[in-house]
Amino acid sequence: MIVDDEKIVIRSCLRILGGGDYHVEAAYDGREALRKIEQNPYDVIILDVTMPNMDGLEVLRQVKETHPDVDVIMITGLSQVETVVQVRKLGACDFISKPFEPAN
């Protein structure tokens, strides 16, 4: 699942990941993501750090409490060392800075 409040980021991720063997869904905010996670199993969540209403750090905390085996990759346009350290401590498996490009 892709979780980001920016539609262009979601469209890009769906384009990059769609069309293969992956089933990819999107959520436009943290609350929607948490509702979907309770209804469906996910292997990987790509989660934006900065979102209105509920930020990605809080979503990450809740996901790891209830679904510790789900891999969470955090994305953000504001790469700060403190944020990287914090998401790692909360259980994120990786951190990617926006904008990003698919590997060839």
C-alpha positions in Angstrom: 0.0 0.0 0.0 1.1 3.5 -0.8 0.2 6.2 1.8 0.7 9.8 0.8 -1.4 13.0 0.7 0.1 14.0 -2.6 -1.8 12.5 -5.5 1.1 12.9 -7.9 3.3 10.7 -5.6 0.6 8.1 -5.4 0.1 8.1 -9.2 3.9 7.7 -9.7 4.1 4.8 -7.3 1.2 3.1 -8.8 2.7 3.5 -12.2 6.1 2.2 -11.0 4.7 -0.8 -9.1 1.6 -1.6 -11.0 1.3 -3.9 -14.0 3.5 -6.6 -12.5 2.9 -9.3 -9.9 2.1 -6.7 -7.3 -1.4 -5.8 -6.1 -1.0 -2.1 -5.1 -3.5 0.0 -3.2 -3.4 3.6 -2.1 -4.5 5.7 0.9 -4.5 9.5 1.0 -4.0 9.9 4.7 -3.0 8.1 7.8 -6.5 7.3 9.1 -7.6 5.8 5.8 -4.4 3.7 5.8 -5.1 2.4 9.3 -8.6 1.4 8.3 -7.4 -0.4 5.2 -4.7 -2.2 7.2 -7.3 -3.6 9.6 -9.4 -4.9 6.7 -6.6 -6.3 4.5 -3.2 -7.9 4.9 -0.3 -6.0 3.4 3.3 -7.2 2.9 4.8 -3.7 2.5 3.6 -0.2 3.2 5.2 2.8 1.6 4.4 5.7 3.9 5.0 9.4 3.7 6.3 11.0 6.9 4.6 14.4 6.5 0.8 14.3 6.1 -2.0 16.4 7.6 -4.2 15.1 10.5 -2.1 12.1 11.3 1.6 12.1 10.3 3.5 9.0 9.1 5.3 8.6 12.3 2.1 8.0 14.2 0.9 5.6 11.5 4.2 3.7 11.7 3.9 3.4 15.5 0.4 2.0 15.2 1.2 -0.4 12.4 4.2 -1.8 14.2 2.1 -2.3 17.4 -0.7 -4.2 15.6 1.1 -5.7 12.6 4.8 -6.0 13.5 5.6 -8.2 10.5 4.6 -5.6 7.9 7.6 -4.0 6.3 7.2 -0.2 6.2 9.3 2.0 3.9 9.2 5.7 4.9 9.3 8.4 2.2 9.7 12.2 2.6 10.8 15.3 0.9 12.5 16.5 4.1 15.4 14.3 4.7 16.8 15.0 8.1 19.1 12.7 10.1 16.9 12.9 13.1 13.9 11.7 11.2 15.8 8.8 9.7 17.0 7.7 13.1 13.5 8.1 14.6 11.8 6.0 11.8 14.4 3.3 12.2 13.8 3.2 15.9 10.1 2.9 15.3 10.6 -0.1 13.1 10.7 1.2 9.5 12.8 -1.1 7.3 14.0 1.7 4.9 13.8 5.4 4.3 13.7 7.0 0.8 14.0 10.7 0.0 11.5 12.3 -2.5 11.7 12.7 -5.4 12.8 9.2 -6.3 13.2 7.3 -9.6 12.7 3.6 -10.2 15.8 1.5 -10.7 16.4 0.2 -14.2 
